[in-house]
Amino acid sequence: MRFLDENNVSILKVLDFSLRLFVVPLCVASICLTVTNHQDNSIYGKLEFSNFLGLKYMTCISAISSGYALLAVVSTWVKFLATKAWAFFVSDQVVAYLMVTSGAAMAEILYLAYKGDKEVTWSKACTSYGRFCSRLVLAVSLHALALLCFFVLAIISAYRAFSIYEPPYVPAEEVEENRP
């Protein structure tokens, strides 16, 4: 089944549009949860998002992803820009990979906060900063959902970019020769 047939163009376009639109509130909520996250402990002091470079990186990537998604939503309905399948393909791939890197940075921070690292005498922080950690888990979960959307968008844009071309022609004799 081809998704770009005349009857199905609207289905693929609506799915693309919906996913891009769905990414925006996910990224914005992740940013808000991360930026406003702080907790004060009478023994260890105040902990806030600006203490971690990985959290700053994730908020920047989420902001870039959200802005790109909004721009892409607008451009999918502009006929001139919507025909640039390769631009969407490359952009979606880059944003998806950036989301992966920022999610990995967040996963490392959360792992160290929950498990610690005895070899370098890094203790578990979530026992003292439970609310901070639980909000980070929620922010990372929202970020992961946005990443999943971008993964699907990358597949859709790859399909659009590569479906323009016909598959290579292989003569029937060569196919028969290569069979075991």
Secondary structure, 3 states (H helix, E strand, C coil): CCCCCCCCHHHHHHHHHHHHHHHHHHHHHHHHHHHCCEEEECCCEEEEHHHCHHHHHHHHHHHHHHHHHHHHHHHHCCHHHHCCHHHHHHHHHHHHHHHHHHHHHHHHHHHHHHHCEHHHCECCCCCCCHHHHHHHHHHHHHHHHHHHHHHHHHHHHHHHHHCCCCCCCCCHHHHHHHCC
